[in-house]
Amino acid sequence: MRIYNSFEEIDFDVKRLNLERKIAWEEIKHSSNEVQESFSPYNWIPTILSSIKKFGILLLLKKIFNK
């Protein structure tokens, strides 16, 4: 526990803690936006297309080597 010697110290700490609280709140909001973007279907399309291409290449190679 901190012991304060003046009201200026108290005011300074109150302002500092208020700013820290606001910064933390903004970081939470930013994290929320990042999560929403990561679950967006537009971000899944490249991954899905890449998987389809790999699967298609494997099927093509399988058909070539089985003949």
mmCIF file of the N, C-alpha and C atoms, coordinates in Angstrom:
data_MODEL
# 
_entry.id   MODEL 
# 
loop_
_atom_site.group_PDB 
_atom_site.id 
_atom_site.type_symbol 
_atom_site.label_atom_id 
_atom_site.label_alt_id 
_atom_site.label_comp_id 
_atom_site.label_asym_id 
_atom_site.label_entity_id 
_atom_site.label_seq_id 
_atom_site.pdbx_PDB_ins_code 
_atom_site.Cartn_x 
_atom_site.Cartn_y 
_atom_site.Cartn_z 
_atom_site.occupancy 
_atom_site.B_iso_or_equiv 
_atom_site.pdbx_formal_charge 
_atom_site.auth_seq_id 
_atom_site.auth_comp_id 
_atom_site.auth_asym_id 
_atom_site.auth_atom_id 
_atom_site.pdbx_PDB_model_num 
ATOM 1   N N  . MET A 1 1  ? 0.843   -1.170  0.000   1.00 0.00 ? 1  MET A N  1 
ATOM 2   C CA . MET A 1 1  ? 0.000   0.000   0.000   1.00 0.00 ? 1  MET A CA 1 
ATOM 3   C C  . MET A 1 1  ? 0.887   1.231   0.000   1.00 0.00 ? 1  MET A C  1 
ATOM 4   N N  . ARG A 1 2  ? 0.534   2.173   -0.833  1.00 0.00 ? 2  ARG A N  1 
ATOM 5   C CA . ARG A 1 2  ? 1.340   3.376   -0.960  1.00 0.00 ? 2  ARG A CA 1 
ATOM 6   C C  . ARG A 1 2  ? 0.848   4.460   -0.007  1.00 0.00 ? 2  ARG A C  1 
ATOM 7   N N  . ILE A 1 3  ? 1.790   5.174   0.541   1.00 0.00 ? 3  ILE A N  1 
ATOM 8   C CA . ILE A 1 3  ? 1.455   6.301   1.412   1.00 0.00 ? 3  ILE A CA 1 
ATOM 9   C C  . ILE A 1 3  ? 1.716   7.586   0.623   1.00 0.00 ? 3  ILE A C  1 
ATOM 10  N N  . TYR A 1 4  ? 0.711   8.403   0.515   1.00 0.00 ? 4  TYR A N  1 
ATOM 11  C CA . TYR A 1 4  ? 0.810   9.653   -0.243  1.00 0.00 ? 4  TYR A CA 1 
ATOM 12  C C  . TYR A 1 4  ? 1.173   10.811  0.688   1.00 0.00 ? 4  TYR A C  1 
ATOM 13  N N  . ASN A 1 5  ? 1.978   11.715  0.149   1.00 0.00 ? 5  ASN A N  1 
ATOM 14  C CA . ASN A 1 5  ? 2.412   12.875  0.922   1.00 0.00 ? 5  ASN A CA 1 
ATOM 15  C C  . ASN A 1 5  ? 1.654   14.143  0.546   1.00 0.00 ? 5  ASN A C  1 
ATOM 16  N N  . SER A 1 6  ? 0.980   14.107  -0.620  1.00 0.00 ? 6  SER A N  1 
ATOM 17  C CA . SER A 1 6  ? 0.253   15.310  -1.029  1.00 0.00 ? 6  SER A CA 1 
ATOM 18  C C  . SER A 1 6  ? -0.910  14.907  -1.938  1.00 0.00 ? 6  SER A C  1 
ATOM 19  N N  . PHE A 1 7  ? -1.826  15.853  -2.117  1.00 0.00 ? 7  PHE A N  1 
ATOM 20  C CA . PHE A 1 7  ? -2.958  15.611  -3.007  1.00 0.00 ? 7  PHE A CA 1 
ATOM 21  C C  . PHE A 1 7  ? -2.509  15.559  -4.461  1.00 0.00 ? 7  PHE A C  1 
ATOM 22  N N  . GLU A 1 8  ? -1.400  16.211  -4.779  1.00 0.00 ? 8  GLU A N  1 
ATOM 23  C CA . GLU A 1 8  ? -0.881  16.156  -6.148  1.00 0.00 ? 8  GLU A CA 1 
ATOM 24  C C  . GLU A 1 8  ? -0.473  14.732  -6.513  1.00 0.00 ? 8  GLU A C  1 
ATOM 25  N N  . GLU A 1 9  ? 0.127   14.020  -5.586  1.00 0.00 ? 9  GLU A N  1 
ATOM 26  C CA . GLU A 1 9  ? 0.496   12.624  -5.828  1.00 0.00 ? 9  GLU A CA 1 
ATOM 27  C C  . GLU A 1 9  ? -0.744  11.770  -6.047  1.00 0.00 ? 9  GLU A C  1 
ATOM 28  N N  . ILE A 1 10 ? -1.758  12.028  -5.271  1.00 0.00 ? 10 ILE A N  1 
ATOM 29  C CA . ILE A 1 10 ? -3.014  11.275  -5.421  1.00 0.00 ? 10 ILE A CA 1 
ATOM 30  C C  . ILE A 1 10 ? -3.627  11.566  -6.780  1.00 0.00 ? 10 ILE A C  1 
ATOM 31  N N  . ASP A 1 11 ? -3.692  12.843  -7.149  1.00 0.00 ? 11 ASP A N  1 
ATOM 32  C CA . ASP A 1 11 ? -4.255  13.211  -8.457  1.00 0.00 ? 11 ASP A CA 1 
ATOM 33  C C  . ASP A 1 11 ? -3.449  12.601  -9.597  1.00 0.00 ? 11 ASP A C  1 
ATOM 34  N N  . PHE A 1 12 ? -2.142  12.613  -9.461  1.00 0.00 ? 12 PHE A N  1 
ATOM 35  C CA . PHE A 1 12 ? -1.290  12.032  -10.496 1.00 0.00 ? 12 PHE A CA 1 
ATOM 36  C C  . PHE A 1 12 ? -1.578  10.546  -10.665 1.00 0.00 ? 12 PHE A C  1 
ATOM 37  N N  . ASP A 1 13 ? -1.649  9.829   -9.552  1.00 0.00 ? 13 ASP A N  1 
ATOM 38  C CA . ASP A 1 13 ? -1.932  8.393   -9.632  1.00 0.00 ? 13 ASP A CA 1 
ATOM 39  C C  . ASP A 1 13 ? -3.327  8.116   -10.177 1.00 0.00 ? 13 ASP A C  1 
ATOM 40  N N  . VAL A 1 14 ? -4.294  8.913   -9.804  1.00 0.00 ? 14 VAL A N  1 
ATOM 41  C CA . VAL A 1 14 ? -5.655  8.726   -10.318 1.00 0.00 ? 14 VAL A CA 1 
ATOM 42  C C  . VAL A 1 14 ? -5.672  8.925   -11.832 1.00 0.00 ? 14 VAL A C  1 
ATOM 43  N N  . LYS A 1 15 ? -5.015  9.956   -12.307 1.00 0.00 ? 15 LYS A N  1 
ATOM 44  C CA . LYS A 1 15 ? -4.963  10.204  -13.759 1.00 0.00 ? 15 LYS A CA 1 
ATOM 45  C C  . LYS A 1 15 ? -4.219  9.092   -14.481 1.00 0.00 ? 15 LYS A C  1 
ATOM 46  N N  . ARG A 1 16 ? -3.100  8.641   -13.903 1.00 0.00 ? 16 ARG A N  1 
ATOM 47  C CA . ARG A 1 16 ? -2.324  7.560   -14.521 1.00 0.00 ? 16 ARG A CA 1 
ATOM 48  C C  . ARG A 1 16 ? -3.144  6.274   -14.593 1.00 0.00 ? 16 ARG A C  1 
ATOM 49  N N  . LEU A 1 17 ? -3.815  5.940   -13.516 1.00 0.00 ? 17 LEU A N  1 
ATOM 50  C CA . LEU A 1 17 ? -4.624  4.720   -13.506 1.00 0.00 ? 17 LEU A CA 1 
ATOM 51  C C  . LEU A 1 17 ? -5.805  4.820   -14.465 1.00 0.00 ? 17 LEU A C  1 
ATOM 52  N N  . ASN A 1 18 ? -6.366  6.005   -14.578 1.00 0.00 ? 18 ASN A N  1 
ATOM 53  C CA . ASN A 1 18 ? -7.466  6.203   -15.521 1.00 0.00 ? 18 ASN A CA 1 
ATOM 54  C C  . ASN A 1 18 ? -6.977  5.997   -16.956 1.00 0.00 ? 18 ASN A C  1 
ATOM 55  N N  . LEU A 1 19 ? -5.795  6.535   -17.271 1.00 0.00 ? 19 LEU A N  1 
ATOM 56  C CA . LEU A 1 19 ? -5.232  6.331   -18.607 1.00 0.00 ? 19 LEU A CA 1 
ATOM 57  C C  . LEU A 1 19 ? -4.912  4.861   -18.854 1.00 0.00 ? 19 LEU A C  1 
ATOM 58  N N  . GLU A 1 20 ? -4.375  4.179   -17.860 1.00 0.00 ? 20 GLU A N  1 
ATOM 59  C CA . GLU A 1 20 ? -4.095  2.746   -18.015 1.00 0.00 ? 20 GLU A CA 1 
ATOM 60  C C  . GLU A 1 20 ? -5.380  1.959   -18.259 1.00 0.00 ? 20 GLU A C  1 
ATOM 61  N N  . ARG A 1 21 ? -6.449  2.338   -17.580 1.00 0.00 ? 21 ARG A N  1 
ATOM 62  C CA . ARG A 1 21 ? -7.732  1.663   -17.769 1.00 0.00 ? 21 ARG A CA 1 
ATOM 63  C C  . ARG A 1 21 ? -8.245  1.887   -19.193 1.00 0.00 ? 21 ARG A C  1 
ATOM 64  N N  . LYS A 1 22 ? -8.133  3.135   -19.682 1.00 0.00 ? 22 LYS A N  1 
ATOM 65  C CA . LYS A 1 22 ? -8.588  3.438   -21.042 1.00 0.00 ? 22 LYS A CA 1 
ATOM 66  C C  . LYS A 1 22 ? -7.759  2.689   -22.081 1.00 0.00 ? 22 LYS A C  1 
ATOM 67  N N  . ILE A 1 23 ? -6.452  2.605   -21.865 1.00 0.00 ? 23 ILE A N  1 
ATOM 68  C CA . ILE A 1 23 ? -5.592  1.870   -22.785 1.00 0.00 ? 23 ILE A CA 1 
ATOM 69  C C  . ILE A 1 23 ? -5.971  0.396   -22.803 1.00 0.00 ? 23 ILE A C  1 
ATOM 70  N N  . ALA A 1 24 ? -6.189  -0.176  -21.643 1.00 0.00 ? 24 ALA A N  1 
ATOM 71  C CA . ALA A 1 24 ? -6.579  -1.592  -21.566 1.00 0.00 ? 24 ALA A CA 1 
ATOM 72  C C  . ALA A 1 24 ? -7.906  -1.830  -22.281 1.00 0.00 ? 24 ALA A C  1 
ATOM 73  N N  . TRP A 1 25 ? -8.838  -0.905  -22.131 1.00 0.00 ? 25 TRP A N  1 
ATOM 74  C CA . TRP A 1 25 ? -10.143 -1.042  -22.793 1.00 0.00 ? 25 TRP A CA 1 
ATOM 75  C C  . TRP A 1 25 ? -9.980  -0.999  -24.312 1.00 0.00 ? 25 TRP A C  1 
ATOM 76  N N  . GLU A 1 26 ? -9.136  -0.086  -24.807 1.00 0.00 ? 26 GLU A N  1 
ATOM 77  C CA . GLU A 1 26 ? -8.894  -0.007  -26.249 1.00 0.00 ? 26 GLU A CA 1 
ATOM 78  C C  . GLU A 1 26 ? -8.222  -1.275  -26.757 1.00 0.00 ? 26 GLU A C  1 
ATOM 79  N N  . GLU A 1 27 ? -7.310  -1.855  -25.987 1.00 0.00 ? 27 GLU A N  1 
ATOM 80  C CA . GLU A 1 27 ? -6.672  -3.103  -26.392 1.00 0.00 ? 27 GLU A CA 1 
ATOM 81  C C  . GLU A 1 27 ? -7.691  -4.237  -26.463 1.00 0.00 ? 27 GLU A C  1 
ATOM 82  N N  . ILE A 1 28 ? -8.623  -4.258  -25.542 1.00 0.00 ? 28 ILE A N  1 
ATOM 83  C CA . ILE A 1 28 ? -9.672  -5.283  -25.570 1.00 0.00 ? 28 ILE A CA 1 
ATOM 84  C C  . ILE A 1 28 ? -10.537 -5.114  -26.813 1.00 0.00 ? 28 ILE A C  1 
ATOM 85  N N  . LYS A 1 29 ? -10.898 -3.879  -27.126 1.00 0.00 ? 29 LYS A N  1 
ATOM 86  C CA . LYS A 1 29 ? -11.718 -3.640  -28.321 1.00 0.00 ? 29 LYS A CA 1 
ATOM 87  C C  . LYS A 1 29 ? -10.957 -4.040  -29.577 1.00 0.00 ? 29 LYS A C  1 
ATOM 88  N N  . HIS A 1 30 ? -9.660  -3.737  -29.631 1.00 0.00 ? 30 HIS A N  1 
ATOM 89  C CA . HIS A 1 30 ? -8.846  -4.105  -30.789 1.00 0.00 ? 30 HIS A CA 1 
ATOM 90  C C  . HIS A 1 30 ? -8.761  -5.623  -30.933 1.00 0.00 ? 30 HIS A C  1 
ATOM 91  N N  . SER A 1 31 ? -8.586  -6.322  -29.824 1.00 0.00 ? 31 SER A N  1 
ATOM 92  C CA . SER A 1 31 ? -8.532  -7.785  -29.853 1.00 0.00 ? 31 SER A CA 1 
ATOM 93  C C  . SER A 1 31 ? -9.853  -8.360  -30.347 1.00 0.00 ? 31 SER A C  1 
ATOM 94  N N  . SER A 1 32 ? -10.944 -7.755  -29.933 1.00 0.00 ? 32 SER A N  1 
ATOM 95  C CA . SER A 1 32 ? -12.261 -8.200  -30.377 1.00 0.00 ? 32 SER A CA 1 
ATOM 96  C C  . SER A 1 32 ? -12.385 -8.069  -31.887 1.00 0.00 ? 32 SER A C  1 
ATOM 97  N N  . ASN A 1 33 ? -11.916 -6.964  -32.442 1.00 0.00 ? 33 ASN A N  1 
ATOM 98  C CA . ASN A 1 33 ? -11.972 -6.762  -33.893 1.00 0.00 ? 33 ASN A CA 1 
ATOM 99  C C  . ASN A 1 33 ? -11.100 -7.775  -34.626 1.00 0.00 ? 33 ASN A C  1 
ATOM 100 N N  . GLU A 1 34 ? -9.940  -8.091  -34.063 1.00 0.00 ? 34 GLU A N  1 
ATOM 101 C CA . GLU A 1 34 ? -9.068  -9.078  -34.695 1.00 0.00 ? 34 GLU A CA 1 
ATOM 102 C C  . GLU A 1 34 ? -9.718  -10.451 -34.726 1.00 0.00 ? 34 GLU A C  1 
ATOM 103 N N  . VAL A 1 35 ? -10.396 -10.819 -33.657 1.00 0.00 ? 35 VAL A N  1 
ATOM 104 C CA . VAL A 1 35 ? -11.069 -12.111 -33.614 1.00 0.00 ? 35 VAL A CA 1 
ATOM 105 C C  . VAL A 1 35 ? -12.188 -12.154 -34.645 1.00 0.00 ? 35 VAL A C  1 
ATOM 106 N N  . GLN A 1 36 ? -12.951 -11.080 -34.747 1.00 0.00 ? 36 GLN A N  1 
ATOM 107 C CA . GLN A 1 36 ? -14.030 -11.032 -35.736 1.00 0.00 ? 36 GLN A CA 1 
ATOM 108 C C  . GLN A 1 36 ? -13.475 -11.152 -37.151 1.00 0.00 ? 36 GLN A C  1 
ATOM 109 N N  . GLU A 1 37 ? -12.352 -10.489 -37.425 1.00 0.00 ? 37 GLU A N  1 
ATOM 110 C CA . GLU A 1 37 ? -11.755 -10.573 -38.753 1.00 0.00 ? 37 GLU A CA 1 
ATOM 111 C C  . GLU A 1 37 ? -11.238 -11.971 -39.050 1.00 0.00 ? 37 GLU A C  1 
ATOM 112 N N  . SER A 1 38 ? -10.675 -12.631 -38.042 1.00 0.00 ? 38 SER A N  1 
ATOM 113 C CA . SER A 1 38 ? -10.113 -13.954 -38.286 1.00 0.00 ? 38 SER A CA 1 
ATOM 114 C C  . SER A 1 38 ? -11.204 -14.982 -38.570 1.00 0.00 ? 38 SER A C  1 
ATOM 115 N N  . PHE A 1 39 ? -12.417 -14.759 -38.087 1.00 0.00 ? 39 PHE A N  1 
ATOM 116 C CA . PHE A 1 39 ? -13.510 -15.679 -38.369 1.00 0.00 ? 39 PHE A CA 1 
ATOM 117 C C  . PHE A 1 39 ? -14.334 -15.266 -39.579 1.00 0.00 ? 39 PHE A C  1 
ATOM 118 N N  . SER A 1 40 ? -13.889 -14.253 -40.264 1.00 0.00 ? 40 SER A N  1 
ATOM 119 C CA . SER A 1 40 ? -14.577 -13.791 -41.466 1.00 0.00 ? 40 SER A CA 1 
ATOM 120 C C  . SER A 1 40 ? -14.373 -14.809 -42.585 1.00 0.00 ? 40 SER A C  1 
ATOM 121 N N  . PRO A 1 41 ? -15.419 -15.092 -43.356 1.00 0.00 ? 41 PRO A N  1 
ATOM 122 C CA . PRO A 1 41 ? -15.288 -16.067 -44.447 1.00 0.00 ? 41 PRO A CA 1 
ATOM 123 C C  . PRO A 1 41 ? -14.253 -15.652 -45.493 1.00 0.00 ? 41 PRO A C  1 
ATOM 124 N N  . TYR A 1 42 ? -14.049 -14.365 -45.671 1.00 0.00 ? 42 TYR A N  1 
ATOM 125 C CA . TYR A 1 42 ? -13.079 -13.899 -46.658 1.00 0.00 ? 42 TYR A CA 1 
ATOM 126 C C  . TYR A 1 42 ? -11.660 -14.338 -46.296 1.00 0.00 ? 42 TYR A C  1 
ATOM 127 N N  . ASN A 1 43 ? -11.382 -14.514 -45.046 1.00 0.00 ? 43 ASN A N  1 
ATOM 128 C CA . ASN A 1 43 ? -10.055 -14.973 -44.637 1.00 0.00 ? 43 ASN A CA 1 
ATOM 129 C C  . ASN A 1 43 ? -9.906  -16.479 -44.785 1.00 0.00 ? 43 ASN A C  1 
ATOM 130 N N  . TRP A 1 44 ? -10.982 -17.192 -44.895 1.00 0.00 ? 44 TRP A N  1 
ATOM 131 C CA . TRP A 1 44 ? -10.923 -18.641 -45.049 1.00 0.00 ? 44 TRP A CA 1 
ATOM 132 C C  . TRP A 1 44 ? -10.753 -19.061 -46.500 1.00 0.00 ? 44 TRP A C  1 
ATOM 133 N N  . ILE A 1 45 ? -11.155 -18.229 -47.437 1.00 0.00 ? 45 ILE A N  1 
ATOM 134 C CA . ILE A 1 45 ? -11.148 -18.596 -48.857 1.00 0.00 ? 45 ILE A CA 1 
ATOM 135 C C  . ILE A 1 45 ? -9.753  -19.004 -49.332 1.00 0.00 ? 45 ILE A C  1 
ATOM 136 N N  . PRO A 1 46 ? -8.691  -18.232 -49.072 1.00 0.00 ? 46 PRO A N  1 
ATOM 137 C CA . PRO A 1 46 ? -7.363  -18.678 -49.541 1.00 0.00 ? 46 PRO A CA 1 
ATOM 138 C C  . PRO A 1 46 ? -6.947  -20.023 -48.954 1.00 0.00 ? 46 PRO A C  1 
ATOM 139 N N  . THR A 1 47 ? -7.261  -20.266 -47.708 1.00 0.00 ? 47 THR A N  1 
ATOM 140 C CA . THR A 1 47 ? -6.904  -21.539 -47.079 1.00 0.00 ? 47 THR A CA 1 
ATOM 141 C C  . THR A 1 47 ? -7.654  -22.694 -47.736 1.00 0.00 ? 47 THR A C  1 
ATOM 142 N N  . ILE A 1 48 ? -8.930  -22.483 -47.985 1.00 0.00 ? 48 ILE A N  1 
ATOM 143 C CA . ILE A 1 48 ? -9.744  -23.532 -48.619 1.00 0.00 ? 48 ILE A CA 1 
ATOM 144 C C  . ILE A 1 48 ? -9.249  -23.808 -50.036 1.00 0.00 ? 48 ILE A C  1 
ATOM 145 N N  . LEU A 1 49 ? -8.956  -22.741 -50.790 1.00 0.00 ? 49 LEU A N  1 
ATOM 146 C CA . LEU A 1 49 ? -8.472  -22.926 -52.159 1.00 0.00 ? 49 LEU A CA 1 
ATOM 147 C C  . LEU A 1 49 ? -7.132  -23.646 -52.177 1.00 0.00 ? 49 LEU A C  1 
ATOM 148 N N  . SER A 1 50 ? -6.261  -23.320 -51.249 1.00 0.00 ? 50 SER A N  1 
ATOM 149 C CA . SER A 1 50 ? -4.967  -23.986 -51.164 1.00 0.00 ? 50 SER A CA 1 
ATOM 150 C C  . SER A 1 50 ? -5.149  -25.472 -50.878 1.00 0.00 ? 50 SER A C  1 
ATOM 151 N N  . SER A 1 51 ? -6.049  -25.800 -49.989 1.00 0.00 ? 51 SER A N  1 
ATOM 152 C CA . SER A 1 51 ? -6.306  -27.204 -49.662 1.00 0.00 ? 51 SER A CA 1 
ATOM 153 C C  . SER A 1 51 ? -6.882  -27.948 -50.857 1.00 0.00 ? 51 SER A C  1 
ATOM 154 N N  . ILE A 1 52 ? -7.787  -27.308 -51.574 1.00 0.00 ? 52 ILE A N  1 
ATOM 155 C CA . ILE A 1 52 ? -8.385  -27.938 -52.760 1.00 0.00 ? 52 ILE A CA 1 
ATOM 156 C C  . ILE A 1 52 ? -7.327  -28.187 -53.823 1.00 0.00 ? 52 ILE A C  1 
ATOM 157 N N  . LYS A 1 53 ? -6.417  -27.207 -54.009 1.00 0.00 ? 53 LYS A N  1 
ATOM 158 C CA . LYS A 1 53 ? -5.349  -27.395 -55.001 1.00 0.00 ? 53 LYS A CA 1 
ATOM 159 C C  . LYS A 1 53 ? -4.456  -28.568 -54.629 1.00 0.00 ? 53 LYS A C  1 
ATOM 160 N N  . LYS A 1 54 ? -4.088  -28.676 -53.369 1.00 0.00 ? 54 LYS A N  1 
ATOM 161 C CA . LYS A 1 54 ? -3.228  -29.782 -52.943 1.00 0.00 ? 54 LYS A CA 1 
ATOM 162 C C  . LYS A 1 54 ? -3.919  -31.121 -53.138 1.00 0.00 ? 54 LYS A C  1 
ATOM 163 N N  . PHE A 1 55 ? -5.190  -31.184 -52.797 1.00 0.00 ? 55 PHE A N  1 
ATOM 164 C CA . PHE A 1 55 ? -5.950  -32.417 -52.957 1.00 0.00 ? 55 PHE A CA 1 
ATOM 165 C C  . PHE A 1 55 ? -6.073  -32.772 -54.435 1.00 0.00 ? 55 PHE A C  1 
ATOM 166 N N  . GLY A 1 56 ? -6.311  -31.758 -55.277 1.00 0.00 ? 56 GLY A N  1 
ATOM 167 C CA . GLY A 1 56 ? -6.428  -32.001 -56.720 1.00 0.00 ? 56 GLY A CA 1 
ATOM 168 C C  . GLY A 1 56 ? -5.127  -32.498 -57.310 1.00 0.00 ? 56 GLY A C  1 
ATOM 169 N N  . ILE A 1 57 ? -4.019  -31.935 -56.892 1.00 0.00 ? 57 ILE A N  1 
ATOM 170 C CA . ILE A 1 57 ? -2.714  -32.381 -57.392 1.00 0.00 ? 57 ILE A CA 1 
ATOM 171 C C  . ILE A 1 57 ? -2.455  -33.824 -56.971 1.00 0.00 ? 57 ILE A C  1 
ATOM 172 N N  . LEU A 1 58 ? -2.802  -34.151 -55.726 1.00 0.00 ? 58 LEU A N  1 
ATOM 173 C CA . LEU A 1 58 ? -2.611  -35.528 -55.275 1.00 0.00 ? 58 LEU A CA 1 
ATOM 174 C C  . LEU A 1 58 ? -3.463  -36.506 -56.080 1.00 0.00 ? 58 LEU A C  1 
ATOM 175 N N  . LEU A 1 59 ? -4.711  -36.140 -56.362 1.00 0.00 ? 59 LEU A N  1 
ATOM 176 C CA . LEU A 1 59 ? -5.557  -37.015 -57.184 1.00 0.00 ? 59 LEU A CA 1 
ATOM 177 C C  . LEU A 1 59 ? -5.003  -37.171 -58.595 1.00 0.00 ? 59 LEU A C  1 
ATOM 178 N N  . LEU A 1 60 ? -4.513  -36.081 -59.159 1.00 0.00 ? 60 LEU A N  1 
ATOM 179 C CA . LEU A 1 60 ? -3.941  -36.131 -60.503 1.00 0.00 ? 60 LEU A CA 1 
ATOM 180 C C  . LEU A 1 60 ? -2.703  -37.028 -60.530 1.00 0.00 ? 60 LEU A C  1 
ATOM 181 N N  . LEU A 1 61 ? -1.833  -36.881 -59.567 1.00 0.00 ? 61 LEU A N  1 
ATOM 182 C CA . LEU A 1 61 ? -0.643  -37.731 -59.507 1.00 0.00 ? 61 LEU A CA 1 
ATOM 183 C C  . LEU A 1 61 ? -1.019  -39.200 -59.299 1.00 0.00 ? 61 LEU A C  1 
ATOM 184 N N  . LYS A 1 62 ? -2.039  -39.434 -58.506 1.00 0.00 ? 62 LYS A N  1 
ATOM 185 C CA . LYS A 1 62 ? -2.480  -40.813 -58.275 1.00 0.00 ? 62 LYS A CA 1 
ATOM 186 C C  . LYS A 1 62 ? -2.981  -41.436 -59.563 1.00 0.00 ? 62 LYS A C  1 
ATOM 187 N N  . LYS A 1 63 ? -3.746  -40.673 -60.348 1.00 0.00 ? 63 LYS A N  1 
ATOM 188 C CA . LYS A 1 63 ? -4.258  -41.204 -61.621 1.00 0.00 ? 63 LYS A CA 1 
ATOM 189 C C  . LYS A 1 63 ? -3.119  -41.454 -62.615 1.00 0.00 ? 63 LYS A C  1 
ATOM 190 N N  . ILE A 1 64 ? -2.135  -40.563 -62.626 1.00 0.00 ? 64 ILE A N  1 
ATOM 191 C CA . ILE A 1 64 ? -1.017  -40.714 -63.558 1.00 0.00 ? 64 ILE A CA 1 
ATOM 192 C C  . ILE A 1 64 ? -0.205  -41.961 -63.219 1.00 0.00 ? 64 ILE A C  1 
ATOM 193 N N  . PHE A 1 65 ? 0.099   -42.164 -61.943 1.00 0.00 ? 65 PHE A N  1 
ATOM 194 C CA . PHE A 1 65 ? 0.952   -43.288 -61.571 1.00 0.00 ? 65 PHE A CA 1 
ATOM 195 C C  . PHE A 1 65 ? 0.207   -44.611 -61.498 1.00 0.00 ? 65 PHE A C  1 
ATOM 196 N N  . ASN A 1 66 ? -1.110  -44.599 -61.441 1.00 0.00 ? 66 ASN A N  1 
ATOM 197 C CA . ASN A 1 66 ? -1.869  -45.848 -61.414 1.00 0.00 ? 66 ASN A CA 1 
ATOM 198 C C  . ASN A 1 66 ? -2.079  -46.412 -62.814 1.00 0.00 ? 66 ASN A C  1 
ATOM 199 N N  . LYS A 1 67 ? -1.849  -45.622 -63.837 1.00 0.00 ? 67 LYS A N  1 
ATOM 200 C CA . LYS A 1 67 ? -2.057  -46.124 -65.213 1.00 0.00 ? 67 LYS A CA 1 
ATOM 201 C C  . LYS A 1 67 ? -0.893  -46.869 -65.726 1.00 0.00 ? 67 LYS A C  1 
# 
